[in-house]
Every structure is written in structure tokens, then in C-alpha cells.
């Protein structure tokens, strides 16, 4: 019951936190029979929570670090929403590892009931665009489940989780779901030599997972890809006749760009280093001037003109009362969730998960307060329902009004300082000349 209550509320809040959430080939998660889902893991509890939202039905189960299961309410709540504790040696020592026998038994029990169980194949959570080496525990779990079930239908489905900016409000999230891998295909090798069979399975799984994410081979080139993406991705998507709002198209183009950087790194790392230095300076100047690259980009700034600026100001003026209503009704829980999360988390990988978790309760509490306050002064229940509905809709309006306002003010700054905009345009052209040599 708790899981179903949270699912409906999370189904509202997750699309609020992320501007777009899309998937490719979700049908691969809905095959009949038991499924083990092997995922990368950049964003703590958000990775499985959002996939559960995207894939429903079925209801997905997943494994999480055993040290998160604190005795009492937290442990009970995690159990209720279908999380199985798994221990790593760095979390619970050898005593913790012994508890994994119980975890494997629970996983096998779930799979026997044809459940879909997620496992984070890298064994750690870190926000970066690359796949880390897969843990041997994944193979042990897979073959242990096969032996327990005696079921040739057991498959492993690789899933790539791709965020534009995982810890940022109103970024994007794309699940790239691969083809099911039948475990029975590896049983012959496993029965001859279990250790060798496990390695063969991992060697087959790893490239299939890697192709589902944008994999930057050298960490030193992370910013090269980020700058390249900001400068060129949307234009490249459009030049191919694709839709930049379609995250499947977005992924394919970004993957091509990432591979170009990986290839260039092998032949001309000095070029990438020069680009990174110049691009870093360019984007720093943009931030200091309160501008964004799209304002400087000639392919995207056709609306940077006095006429459109006046039109945008008129639209802002018309929508301002709705924006004020939305902020009054929704800003307090939003800022509270942000401030509390920033104060209590140590690692950015947990920001989105904790902020969303707090938001679930703070927004619910906020709307309950509004409901009962209005109800106390209303002749009937119609008015508090209407007020809460109005606050919710106006809050949703704010998600689009606020960035529209920021873009409008950026256009105004660019038109006010045309000399700076022209200077930045020349620097941008130089960066594109470097990109053409990738």
C-alpha cells in the first residue's frame, strides 16, 4: 500500500524535477518471466525510482547498499517499497558480506515469482559519463539465480542511465534499454568452469552496457565533451533533421560527438587541451556577462531583436499574476527542500534523491496546510479543492515562466552590450574552427 501511495505522488514530482524523462525500448523490461536489470548508477535512489515510474507496469524491485538500512522506520520504509539490502565489504566488512546470502535468497524468491530486479553492475554510485568495470558479484547473482530457478527464461537486460545534469533541477533523463541477454547461452561455459563462465558473461555484458551510455574514455576530457555539447549539439541534431526534444535523438548525436572526442584523444590530445582552455574562458565570460551561448549562436539567436524583446516583456507581464500565485503556493517547500538537502548531503550523487524525497513530504504538507486553512474560512469543501488545484497549476506554470524570464533578461543584456556580444561571437567562431579539426 505504501509503495502505491508513493508511486502516485512520485509520478507527479519526478516530471517536475526533470524537464524531460524518456526511454527507448521499455518493452524489453516487460518480457514474460524473470528479469535481472543491469544498470549503471550515477544518481543514487533517483536511478531506480525514475525507472520504476517509466516502466510501470511492472513494479520493479532493486538492491541498495545495506548500510542505508538503519534500524527502525527507515529500514521498514525501504523494505515496504521493495528494496533489498546488499552489502559491500567497504560498507559492512566481512560480517556484512555474510548477510548477502539472505539478499540472494530474497532475489531468487522474487525472480521465481517472475519479478524484475535491478542491480547496479558497477557496484558504486558516481556521477560521470563513463562505465566503470563491472563487479563479479553481478555474475555470481545471475548464475546463482539460474541454478535456483532452473528456468531457461531468465534474462539480463542492460540499461544505460543518461542525465544531461543529474543533480540539476529541470535537467533531462534518458533510459536507454538494451536487448535481453539469455543467461542459458552462458551456462555451458559456467558449468565447465564457474569462474571462467562468470568472466565470459561479464565480458559480454560490459560492451552492451557501454553502448547504452555516452562513455568518455579519458576523465581529463569530460569538460571537452560538455563544452562541445553546449556549443554544437542542438545545431547538429537539427542539421540531421532530428528533434532535439526527443532524448533518443539527443543521445545518438551526443554519442557521436563523444566518440569524436575519444578518437581525437588518441591522435591529438593537444588539440583537445587547447579547445578546453579556450572554451573554459569563453563560458566564463558568458557567465560573468549573464549570457548564454544560444544568444551568441547565429543559428539560434534569430529572436534576439528589440521587437521580440518587447513581445517577450508583454508575455511576461501577462503571465506575472499567475507566476506570483505559483510562487506563493509552491516556493516555500521548494526552497526548503533545496536548503535542507544542501545542508545534509556530502556528495552530489545524492542531491536529486534527497531533494525529491524531502519534496514528497514538504509539498504534501504544504498543500494540506493550504487545504485546511482555506477550508476553515469556506462554506464548503469546493473552495479549498479549487485553491489547491489553482496553486498546483500555477506552480507548473512557474516551471516554464521562470526560464522564459531568464532568457528574456539575457536577450536584453545582449542587446544592451552589442560590442561584448560581437567579441564573444568571434571567440565562438574560433572554438568552432577547433572543433572542425576533431
Helices and strands as residue ranges (DSSP letters): H 2-17, E 20-24, G 26-29, E 35-39, H 44-55, E 60-65, G 66-68, H 73-80, E 83-86, H 89-112, E 116-120, H 136-149, E 155-163, E 172-182, G 183-186, H 187-192, H 194-210, G 219-221, H 222-239, H 247-267, H 269-289, H 293-296, H 306-344, G 348-350, H 351-376, H 381-416, H 418-435
